[in-house]
Amino acid sequence: MGEYEPKIEVHFTDSVPAAKESVVKLECFALGNPVPEISWRRTSGIPFPSKVKMKNSNAVLEIPNFQQEDSGTYECMAENRRGKNAARGLSIQMFTTKPHWLQTMTDTVLSIEENLLWECKANGKPKPSYSWLKNGEQLMAEGRVQIENGALSIAVLNLSDSGMYQCVAENKHGIIYSGGQLMVLASPPSFSKRPLRALLKARSGSEVTLECKPQASPPAISLWKKGSEILQRSERITLLPNGTLKIANVTRRDAASYTCVAKNQFGTASTTGRLLVTEPTRITMRPTNMEIIVGESIVLPCQIACDPALDVSFSWAFNGQLIDFQRDSDHFERSISGDLMIRNIQLNHGGKYVCVIDTDVESLSTSAILVVKGPPGPPDKVAVEEITDSTAQVSWTPGRDNGSPITGYIIQARTPFTVGWQAVDTVPEVVNGNMLTATVVALNAWVEYEFRVVARNTVGLGEPSPASAKTRTEDAIPDTAPTDVGGGGGTKSELVITWEPVPEELQNGEGFGYIIAFRPVGTVTWTRAVISTPGVARYVFRNDTIPPFSPFDVKVGAYNNRGEGPFSSIATVYSAEEGTFRLHSPAAKTLPAIPERVLGYEVYDTKPDTVGKVRISGNYTMVNITGLKANTVYYLCVAAFNTAGPGPQSAPINTTTKKPPPDRAPLNIQWTMIGSTLTMHWDPVVALDTESKVTGYLVGPNSLQKSDLSSESGMTIKAMSEGGEGVGSEPIHIHKLSEFTVVLCSSHYFLFDHG
């Protein structure tokens, strides 16, 4: 036959019904040479959803789970190189096999003589028809009862209309029901559930609304009475159809008893309430905007003048939240009169405070802004920008000013050699509040530093910032010489040189050591020695040619890997003495056999765990030793010493210390004063076996001297013994004494005379 254009051999019906959720298949085929290609489209232009499947070289279009949105017109197209052809559209519509409700009825309660309207609506294909049942029986339209499609109306209800009603919707695929209970009420008016309030308070000048809402079937007709007078509508009085009474701009003359009377064909009822008109409440004392320093306490006043017939309550809100006075009792307290006390104010207490006054008839409020000022918050991000051997450039970011502008900053530093943080010198000397960087000066070389910053304002110093990272200064030549250079002593032919070591924080670098230089007094050439141990503080030069006790010029310097630093000032140090002398017992009253140079004496105890050694420099022959134990035997000896050391010890002597005084004060002290005579009594203090015997009592103001007393003076009483003074009594206050004399006595009875 040769090539020819496609010809579709399918005749579609006008419409294809499809059930919801079913599988719909459309088939299309065409003749043609070459064999045409089949395709499908929706005439609306809406693309196919992903669920649509093409089968048999697109000859079959399958739509699973058919839904309402799949309804529409579909078109089949066939095409080859000779041409193309299209079948007319095929319309697919979804149908419902059974009616379903769109609107149903509900249980209804109406009063007698009211009208009923019930509507029910259903959807379905074919379109359902409606009918109505009452108590299971077919309901027919007649008279007061009208039925139109799914609507039922009954006019002027009576008690017999009560019952169970059903709306029925059906088509050839099924039938559905919707039911509702109708209750028709007939009752006289009653205010049992909604009576008027026995007492209604209203502010003068306000509008009062009195509601009259009786239960009644049919609804009752209402009227209002003021006392026995029937109220009529007027310029200030409004009577609404629902029974509500409104009185505008009430005055004291409107205060009275008001009665609502309700009536229907079944009876009459009434309810009465009294209206009390009060004067407006006034705020007489308000809080004002304030600035306060953190830690202080204030009172925010909130005082009112109000009608005594009103019940009043006060509440306070802070930044929009009611204050819980039980939970926040540490800081907030409310007085009965309404004032708010805030104790120990903190920074977070700054904000808006509102005093709310609620009465029976109105609500008032007054507010104030509280600004809490405190020391600045801690600065942050402290960093060392540049560092040398003696300076560091420090930067930071500011913290909160806490209500008062920052006026300045203090920079503090800490090293492993300092106790805590210390303020450091800066350039500029005064760092003002606008600066966020400064140069710290006078630092020690080769020391690890941490820095922190403290801000200040007019309130005070704030909390310090976090510490910066640890940073070490650069090394440098030592700039500090050893101090306290001296020496002397030692053994024969020795020159002993000592000094105070340079602290580690002043050594300025690694490889630190000392250079010792010395020469005989009167000569020019220095002898030098080097010590590479930083902690050493002593050098001994030994030479047999050194004469005993010969003067030398001595100086000590410091060095490190960067070079030599300064030397100390020159000191004179003597070489060692020969140190041969003898000392006899002081009891023998003999002098040393050879009069060597004596620098002083040392007193020893043969039991080292008691006294140890007491040294006294100079030509003394007596020394007081303190800190001894009471009632203890000591064995003491004496030896002279010079720079070569101590000589021989004397023969020991023994001595026993006294027992300690009683450790109890006199008790039961009583006193009387007649004229210028003061009489005192107390219980005696009895010494224990381990204590010294009481020899008397010391009476006075903690002193054995005469004293001038004020109009009220304190006196004490102590027991006296060979072991010293005992414990003093509690102060005794004697009135109107101008002068007294301390008296030592051994009696319990004390007579005190005044000149």
Steps between C-alpha positions, in 0.01 A plus 500: 500500500799729544551756778202687637423721801366361833136418540362448854261207513345568846160657562481644854169545683400847622576425868657223701393466868773405747471397862723661763825303566435270201741425209399672174644373164467681163606326172587660165627343170551631146579378149777652293821437307753528649347379831388811686622595852225545762501776767250639755425843649239684713318772312534721811878496458551357850787248489444140605587413860775248557252222580373491136647208301536450121489141370512314165706765321281772654187347358357454854473787755454369858393728792520313836326622820268735310419825688287805435798697366551231231161583344514684165538459123774278356614494135686230296743604221665287225793621287739372226708675235201525271299699753312487830143453620317551831187347647241725651511544878380235740344634823552297821287593805521353853173381650404411861342168549314608818375830652715666771409787734616854444282651776313324780257596775569530876294470818300819555320656797239773423228674690135461423375730219852529351573377144719201401718478188713190438711449187693196382702469181654196329708439190481200266456384141237490402387792715326366812139570600387595855223396740432560874395272786359590844530232764558247218186599304489676164455878547273666251492869404178667615401816687776611736732227366680573172759276320708625210793285378713453809334776710235447770319799658233497772331830589368598846622194689284331761577227748379227266774584251764355737654173380778324304533618138701339216609633163532226231714539183502223232580416141515172312831415661397540866325682786634699797338646816564803724306546825436766764288547814255792516399615848225761529494679836217680679579652842442817709790749549766407757810689625637204697808473280558865408380733777620858532800550729383600845742796500642663191760774538559762233731801475336838473499610135525149356240295307316221683357194324239280676408181317158337535533140379224278637440145385156496330320317222383685307737793567367737762421867466706707747462837672723684752418677824706745703360449844127491424528730196481339152793616290444655160749567223669840545813689401716297743288182525495239222268195503620239248262244341687213668414645844832672573492834686776758441548816706750749360705746711373370836482736799430460870127552419501175302591299812190289575347151481423382144255222416451314172148353455457224236162364376362249249169312471617247757594736781702795639839525683729778620854560629637798697845648555634817666718747313767680706664801331852580626735793447790452253826370644798742483871421505647738756865392487669358191842345438739719303777415258817441699868421467650283774831332574520121508479362853280782635136472606204720408124531546276567200185670639148415384238670720129557427190669636184294444141450610497300826232270357741363240722194529850588379793281395851598386734318266830590338636402161864513395571520127155363422508207746317493834741490794475182708565636850542154652748374245691832482483587870878552515464824305129599477253581776157668471351700784132485595458855370634401159862623503769279348831457685798371301795388714859448386423605144686314226571602142224274369245695707518795260186550290135607510296453818121528487276527806152362422207594728188287463169590668146367465422763238823594320866429439774763509873488445807717529854426392862609529831412336778388734856533369750294700857618476790278593869459442583406140484144384826318426682593178562215257745368240813628672796441268869592474558663161877568527759421768866598564736436790330770711169596332181337376219649293172371645157528333148409617131543425270687741245334725161640597503844660205399727329836487803724555754577223842340536749767612823303493686169505765345722734237360622228735769237451595169657821295477617176660694719747220731620236440762175553315429783256674837519433830321767591244623829354368598158549753224295711515514502877122543525294275268167673441168334425522559124825304461512132413880461488799611709870426535615338824852611601767412759464126446777256587678329213461126437194465728169337411213748547122482507295819472145592590302825488266656758255774398375775728218755494354746751355209698829317547729230367343213310584134479831418326513359150612144428879468488687533174707216361838462671771695314873519579697824465819497293836433669754776578835564671458494882420845636498410871815438705512267801438679831613466860856414396712406804671201652782422741567219739599158377816313586864603477616626157141545371315799362124435525279720277118494525215685325124499460415303183322678218135378489409291198259765372795747475747268326379621154586181310654156487860417593493717814798505741722722720839670456691544828782757503733569799831661581698586817415849620746750351579297187382555141463159336174305542484124523189361330307177545186376317215296651244364251245386759230772550403386850851507653557788745852424634852477360813392693849595375778291661870602490774438761639849437185671629583661837240454779235767541623698198263746318399444136296707251218276371231546232259254332341531155255298290502363143285291265511385139447858381802638686628643829289725718597757769714430807394570854660781700839411656488348849786436745533139612759360743674172457463229764641543854713243671239445776708360798369614839368346820199592715467387862182455693344833602466350848881489528517871417812454278586684176596340168859376498570670161313827431376416146234725333158396641186588298247365753377199695283198441290333770436127452272249663643153530156370398455655151129424489433765767689829455736423212748788450460870587759739349567856626744730320711747699684516829209389722512281813123430531214400274123441553370178347128486419266232377602247767265235634365537853620273784786361286872436581750658252879430478671809354857585392668799326757531219660805335515533119666703226512470122690174532214348698422421866762415763483237775185479715493582872407242761115459500278633779141387563189703588127423531224732369203591718158333477251689278240732654140377533313502168167597663362848568329602830125426495182640661630858504274748683548869576332786682585870515415732790623855449860470384549151640476195276470156659555184293463128576599189298559131545869411554700320231646171631823385329534141383805284582642584155452878550676769709340594830284815494681789675247778433268665254544776248205735451497757221423579132739239358796704638696556820503878448276780617246588233238763433161339437195632319159499662477125435821294510595133480709331766640147527626280789791257462664255739877556562760226564873431477432376147353838396152641437200273459200533269303826531129507578236636266497886502314648798336834415530752790302822454617855585868426582746773408822361651606179668806327634588138416529297817664159540342300781466143621152527649169428336374830639614810314455861622553763231541867613494806274692822564 
